[in-house]
C-alpha cells in the first residue's frame, strides 16, 4: 500500500480481525529501506508505507505461505518457473531428500 489511509484501514477493520474471519498481515515499510533507490535491488516497492498480505490476492510469496501443499507451492512458483525448478531438483536432488520445506518434486523426465 502506498499509504495506510483512513479508507484502507477502514476496509481492513471491516473485513479482518474478527473471530472466524481471515487474518491480514500489515508490515510497515520505510526507514533505512526507503532510502535505497527502488532500481538498486529486486525489491521495487521501497517507497510504500506498508506491505499488506490478505486473501483474495493473486499469486503467493513463499515466506508467507501458511502451509506447504502442492497447490500452495505451485501458486508461488507458476508455470515455467516451477518447471525449471523441478528440472534443477532432478539434477541436484533426484531422490527428493530435501523435501521438508516448500517441496518441488524432481521432474521425472529430466536429464542429469
PEFEN-V45308 format. One record per backbone hydrogen bond with DSSP energy under -0.5 kcal/mol. NH is the residue of the N-H (numbers start at 0). CO is the residue of the C=O. If there is no record, write none. Layout:
nh->NH co->CO
nh->NH co->CO
//
This chain:
nh->4 co->2
nh->8 co->4
nh->9 co->5
nh->10 co->6
nh->11 co->7
nh->12 co->8
nh->13 co->9
nh->14 co->10
nh->15 co->11
nh->16 co->21
nh->20 co->17
nh->24 co->52
nh->25 co->23
nh->26 co->24
nh->26 co->50
nh->27 co->25
nh->28 co->48
nh->32 co->29
nh->33 co->30
nh->34 co->30
nh->34 co->31
nh->35 co->32
nh->39 co->36
nh->40 co->37
nh->43 co->41
nh->47 co->44
nh->48 co->0
nh->48 co->1
nh->49 co->0
nh->50 co->26
nh->51 co->49
nh->52 co->24
nh->52 co->50
nh->53 co->51
nh->56 co->53
nh->59 co->74
nh->63 co->60
nh->64 co->61
nh->72 co->68
nh->73 co->69
nh->74 co->70
nh->75 co->71
nh->76 co->72
nh->80 co->77
nh->81 co->77
nh->82 co->78
nh->83 co->79
nh->84 co->80
nh->85 co->81
nh->86 co->82
nh->87 co->83
nh->88 co->84
nh->89 co->85
nh->90 co->86
nh->91 co->87
nh->92 co->88
nh->95 co->92
nh->98 co->96
nh->102 co->100
nh->104 co->102
nh->106 co->85
nh->109 co->106
nh->111 co->109
//
